[in-house]
């Protein structure tokens, strides 16, 4: 049987959005999207409608993560269907607007692809965020990006944990793609982070153009880091933090953390060791935005996913 017949036949990706400013103080996406709103030549591709879009303009104006509530957790069925108009939190109203413009979420009318651009204060480098291990289009795209930017690195973080998954702004699309690039402080623009994000978007859009033009992508294997647990800071009975990320762990995103390795250091100098059952790969270590979410870092486990061959239907 020829590869033409064995490849999964997928619909063309004709409508693509690029979201920046989902968090208003993550400056790379804000600045790139503002640049492309003014002149979209750089992101246009043959046969693709590309829409750069500032998702949370009030937060961008204030250079804060959000105004009332985290927009990147607001796209729940309850929020998208609730009534209340002006009485609702700003980000819930904004989520409903975005869902009307780029969705409805889960419908045939939804945008084909949404890229959501984020920065992290953690030492994560470039990370693509995958929401489903069965999204072969996204797996093929991520493989294409990784090969295109080599020897530079771009890892893949998979989150389909039923208790840890959350309702992102990009989840409105058929193929949601998050891009997290750091380290970069909140409210700061660093040229190397800006250019890394820009380069990854270029290759992602190139992939879509090639796919729409009829190129077949053969089966491939993609290494992913599957989110497994969120680890909070040690706290006292009143909920106050009593330890910080250990210096041996700080800035060591994606490096193996083994049972017995230092994890936290108390304010009086004692070491708290990791007590898990096996080796994990921590990420979002000491992320500034996650103090309010009671998260010191997340643990992941490495695995390989096989993406089937794909071509357009």
C-alpha positions in Angstrom: 0.0 0.0 0.0 1.4 3.4 -0.9 2.0 6.1 1.7 -0.6 8.2 -0.1 -3.3 5.7 1.0 -1.9 5.0 4.5 -1.5 8.6 5.6 -4.2 10.1 7.8 -6.2 12.6 5.7 -6.8 15.8 7.6 -8.6 19.0 6.7 -6.5 22.0 5.5 -5.6 24.6 8.1 -7.0 27.6 6.4 -7.7 29.9 9.4 -4.9 30.5 11.9 -4.8 33.0 14.8 -1.7 34.2 16.7 -2.6 35.3 20.3 -0.4 37.6 22.2 -1.1 39.3 25.6 -3.2 36.4 27.1 -1.1 37.5 30.0 -0.5 41.2 29.7 3.0 41.3 31.2 4.5 38.6 28.9 6.1 41.0 26.5 7.4 38.9 23.6 4.0 37.8 22.4 2.5 41.3 23.1 5.2 43.0 21.0 5.2 40.4 18.2 1.5 40.5 17.8 1.4 44.3 17.9 4.1 44.3 15.2 2.1 41.9 13.0 -1.1 43.8 13.5 0.6 46.8 12.0 2.2 44.8 9.2 1.3 41.2 8.7 3.6 40.5 5.7 5.9 38.4 7.9 3.2 36.0 9.0 1.2 35.7 5.8 1.4 32.3 4.0 -0.2 31.2 0.7 -3.7 29.9 1.2 -3.8 30.7 4.9 -5.7 33.5 6.7 -3.5 34.5 9.6 -5.0 36.7 12.3 -2.7 38.3 14.9 -4.7 39.2 18.0 -4.2 40.8 21.4 -6.3 38.7 23.7 -6.3 40.7 26.9 -5.9 44.4 26.0 -6.7 45.8 29.4 -4.1 43.6 31.0 -1.6 44.7 28.3 -2.4 48.3 29.0 -1.7 47.9 32.7 1.3 45.5 32.0 -0.2 43.0 34.5 -1.0 39.3 34.1 -4.7 39.8 34.3 -7.3 42.3 35.5 -9.9 40.2 37.4 -9.0 36.6 36.8 -6.6 34.5 34.7 -7.8 34.6 31.1 -5.8 31.4 30.3 -8.0 29.5 32.8 -11.3 31.1 31.8 -12.4 29.1 28.8 -14.5 26.6 30.7 -17.9 25.5 29.4 -19.5 27.3 32.4 -17.7 30.6 31.7 -18.4 30.5 28.0 -22.2 29.9 28.5 -22.9 32.0 31.6 -25.0 35.2 31.4 -24.4 38.3 33.3 -22.9 40.9 30.9 -21.1 43.7 32.7 -21.4 42.0 36.0 -19.0 39.2 35.0 -15.3 39.5 35.6 -13.5 41.2 32.7 -11.6 38.1 31.6 -14.8 36.0 31.5 -16.5 38.5 29.2 -13.3 38.6 27.1 -13.3 34.8 26.9 -16.9 34.9 25.6 -15.9 37.5 23.0 -12.9 35.4 21.9 -15.0 32.3 21.7 -17.5 34.1 19.4 -14.7 35.4 17.2 -12.5 32.3 16.9 -14.8 29.4 18.0 -17.2 28.3 19.1 -15.0 26.0 21.0 -15.4 22.4 19.9 -17.4 23.3 16.8 -16.7 22.8 13.1 -16.6 26.6 12.7 -13.7 27.1 15.1 -10.4 28.3 13.9 -8.1 25.5 12.7 -5.0 26.6 14.6 -4.4 29.1 17.4 -0.8 29.8 18.5 -0.8 31.3 22.0 2.5 33.1 22.9 3.7 33.1 26.5 6.8 34.0 28.5 8.1 32.3 31.6 10.4 33.6 34.3 11.7 30.0 34.6 14.8 28.7 32.7 12.8 26.6 30.3 14.2 27.8 27.0 11.7 27.2 24.1 8.8 24.9 24.9 5.8 23.9 22.8 2.7 23.1 24.7 0.6 20.2 23.5 -2.9 19.5 24.8 -3.5 16.1 23.2 -1.3 13.1 22.5 -3.7 12.2 19.7 -3.3 15.4 17.8 -1.2 14.1 14.9 -1.3 17.4 13.1 0.3 19.2 16.0 2.8 16.4 16.7 3.9 16.6 13.0 4.2 20.4 13.3 6.3 20.2 16.4 8.5 17.6 14.8 8.9 19.9 11.8 9.8 22.9 14.1 12.3 20.9 16.1 14.1 19.7 12.9 14.0 23.2 11.4 15.6 25.0 14.3 18.2 22.3 15.1 20.8 22.5 16.7 18.7 24.9 18.8 16.2 23.2 21.1 12.5 23.3 21.5 11.0 20.8 23.9 7.4 19.6 24.0 5.3 19.7 27.2 2.2 17.6 27.1 -0.7 18.3 29.5 -3.7 16.0 29.3 -3.7 15.1 33.0 -7.4 15.1 34.0 -6.7 17.0 37.3 -4.0 19.3 36.0 -5.4 20.3 32.6 -7.0 23.8 32.4 -9.1 25.7 29.9 -6.7 27.8 27.8 -7.5 30.5 25.4 -6.0 28.5 22.6 -8.3 25.6 23.4 -11.0 27.3 21.2 -9.1 26.1 18.1 -9.2 22.6 16.6 -5.4 22.5 16.9 -4.3 24.5 20.0 -0.5 25.3 20.2 1.1 27.0 23.2 4.6 28.5 23.0 6.4 29.3 26.2 9.8 31.0 26.0 12.1 32.0 28.8 13.7 33.0 31.0 12.3 36.5 30.8 11.1 38.7 33.7 7.5 39.9 33.7 7.1 43.3 32.0 10.5 43.0 30.3 11.4 42.4 26.6 14.7 40.5 25.9 15.9 40.4 22.3 17.0 36.8 22.3 13.7 35.6 23.7 11.8 37.8 21.2 13.8 36.4 18.3 13.5 32.8 19.4 9.7 33.1 19.6 9.6 34.8 16.2 11.7 32.1 14.6 9.5 29.2 15.9 6.4 31.0 14.6 8.0 31.3 11.2 8.6 27.6 11.0 5.2 26.7 12.3 3.5 28.8 9.6 5.8 27.3 7.0 4.6 23.8 8.1 1.0 24.9 7.7 1.7 26.3 4.2 3.4 23.1 3.1 0.7 20.9 4.5 -2.0 22.9 2.7 0.0 22.7 -0.5 -0.3 18.9 -0.4 3.0 17.8 1.1 2.8 14.5 2.9 4.6 14.2 6.3 5.8 10.6 7.0 5.4 9.0 10.4 7.6 10.4 13.1 8.5 10.0 16.7 8.3 13.0 19.1 9.8 13.1 22.5 7.4 14.8 25.0 7.5 15.6 28.7 4.1 14.6 30.1 2.9 16.7 33.0 2.5 14.5 36.1 2.3 16.6 39.2 2.4 20.1 40.6 4.6 20.6 43.7 3.8 23.4 46.2 6.2 25.2 48.4 6.5 23.9 52.0 4.1 25.9 54.2 3.3 26.4 57.9 -0.1 25.8 59.4 -1.2 29.3 58.4 -0.3 28.7 54.7 2.9 30.8 54.7 5.8 29.6 52.6 8.6 28.4 54.8 11.2 27.2 52.2 12.5 28.2 48.8 13.7 26.3 45.7 17.0 24.7 46.6 20.0 26.3 44.7 20.8 22.8 43.2 17.4 22.8 41.6 17.0 26.5 40.7 17.3 27.1 36.9 17.5 23.4 36.2 14.3 23.0 34.2 14.2 19.7 32.3 17.2 18.2 34.1 16.5 14.9 35.9 15.4 15.1 39.6 16.1 11.8 41.4 14.7 10.6 44.7 16.9 12.0 47.4 18.0 15.1 45.4 17.7 18.5 47.1 14.4 20.2 46.3 13.8 23.0 48.8 15.8 24.9 51.3 14.1 26.2 54.5 14.8 29.7 55.7 17.0 28.3 58.5 19.1 26.4 56.0 17.7 22.9 56.2 17.4 20.8 52.9 14.2 19.1 51.9 14.8 16.2 49.5 12.7 14.9 46.7 10.8 11.8 47.9 9.2 10.6 44.7 9.3 7.0 43.4 11.5 7.6 40.4 13.3 10.2 38.2 11.2 13.1 37.0 12.0 16.2 34.9 10.9 19.4 36.6 9.8 22.5 34.8 8.3 25.9 35.5 10.8 26.0 38.4 10.1 29.0 40.6 7.8 30.6 38.0 6.8 34.0 39.3 3.2 33.8 38.1 2.7 30.5 40.0 3.2 31.7 43.5 -0.5 32.6 43.6 -1.3 29.2 42.2 0.6 27.5 45.0 3.1 25.9 42.7 6.9 25.8 43.1 7.4 23.6 40.0 5.8 20.9 38.0 7.1 17.4 37.4 7.1 15.6 34.1 8.0 12.2 32.7 9.7 11.6 29.4 8.0 9.5 26.8 7.9 9.1 23.0 4.8 9.5 20.9 4.5 8.2 17.4 2.7 10.5 15.0 1.0 8.9 12.0 1.7 10.1 8.4 -0.5 13.0 7.5 -1.6 14.8 4.3 -4.5 17.0 3.4 -7.8 15.5 2.7 
